[in-house]
Amino acid sequence: MNTPLIALLLLAAAPPAQKAKELAAHKEWEELYLAFAAADPASYPEPQRPSVAAPLLKGCEALLSEDAVMAYSLGERAVAFQETAGGLRCLARSALKTDQRAAAEEALKKGLATFPKDGAFALELGRLQLQDKDSEGALATLQQVPAKSKEAAEARKLMQQARSQVSEEGAARREAERLEQRMNGDPGPGDTRQAKATAGGDIRPAGLSYESGMGKDGMRVRQNRRFAIRYFNSDRDFGQRAEYEGKVVSALDEAYDFTQRTLGRARERQLDVVLYTRDEFRTHLGPTYAARVAGLYHDDAIRMNDAAELTQGTKATLVHEYVHAAVDEISPRGGGALPRWFNEGLAEYIEWRYLGLDGPPRGLRDVMRGQAKQGQLPKLSDMDSQAPISMSQPEIAYGTSAMAVRELVRLGGQEKLLDFIQKAGRADSFQEALKATYEKDFAGLDQAVRAALSGR
């Protein structure tokens, strides 16, 4: 079959561009999204794509204040059809409103690269970086706001904050290094006193400042009120340790903050976080776990596999496992009192959100959509006691579980979900608590997941 004929067939299967304008004129935003959710922009002639993008953008802007989730969905499709400055701005704003900071940052970076004269992108990206304590990055970004743009005055104020933070961070870093050197018995300039590290990390700090030392098991320990980070030195020198620990601290603080924002609550008790290289993980937890999991929450501790380098994937796994640790505390009888699908689904859903997604990654979504049409998705009742990882298709099981939690969030929002976790953690029957709170049983939630995947 020749290429022009294929294009004609694809276009015939897709809604006409005029349909977008008609639906937008009647403010039928949900119908507009559903009509073009699966449409491939490449199947439309290039001159027609703006006529689809513009109505989608109009919907994004119209719904920003009242339905940020749908606004984000419309904005995402608008940008897929045409990357305009307005589309990227709306996508970033709706992403922030739905706590998808990674997606917002990506949209702002793309906008800054494509529309450098539009000061809004550098301003908002710099603001985000300041909030994330990346003051040096914020300063570099804010300097890209055009001097004559309407955002210039606000950018100058933020640059002043960034410069102040850079100065404070430098002083704090020097003080932290001085204290750590003293705790490890290395006297600083003019300091002849010897300091000993805490033995085994038995002292639990009351504040958020980190204290470092060496545990009885030979592991480095850096801890504050929230976390006790443990790892083997792996022949790192002082400078390398300080840099590595700084990255770990930043990643854990990010996991704490993101869970607090997205779930509405974080863990209050101190949490052990043990970081292993791949070989160390295999030695301590066995080859089966080492081959199958990136990390796990076990015995009141997060145990990370292959954490010698902190990648975006490692950080996402930290968020996932941190959610388990938080739920273990939020649920009155611990996380084990909840079905495995719910516990894993909640962690997976929040991991998606951390990665800037509101649903499964595209490849997984397509597979799940196909299985939903064929009635082959795993049922929640089958995962009531069986862990998703032990199912025949673990990735599909995790995705289905996360989609079920996503539907609960859609039905009642963050506060209702948090309240439900506490109620379900006390209940004799999770399914009865589910029906009492959301008026759905497992079968009803299965159906909601299938409907969401099919776009109905």
Secondary structure, 3 states (H helix, E strand, C coil): CCHHHHHHHHHHHCCCHHHHHHHHHCCCHHHHHHHHCCCCHHHCCHHHHHHHHHHHHHHHHHHCCCCHHHHHHHHHHHHHHCCCHHHHHHHHHHHHHCCCHHHHHHHHHHHHHHCCCCHHHHHHHHHHHHHCCCHHHHHHHHCCCCCCCCCHHHHHHHHHHHHHHHHHHHHHHHHHHHHHHHHCCCCCCCCCCCCCCCECCCCCCCCCCCEEEECCCCCEEEECCCEEEEECCCCCCHHHHHHHHHHHHHHHHHHHHHHHHHHCCCCCCCEEEEECCHHHHHHHHCHHHHHHCCEEEECCEEEECCCCCCCHHHHHHHHHHHHHHHHHHHCCCCHHHCCHHHHHHHHHHHHHHHCCCCCCCHHHHHHHHHHHHCCCCCCHHHHCCCCHHHCCCHHHHHHHHHHHHHHHHHHHHHHHHHHHHHHHHHCCCHHHHHHHHHCCCHHHHHHHHHHHHHCC
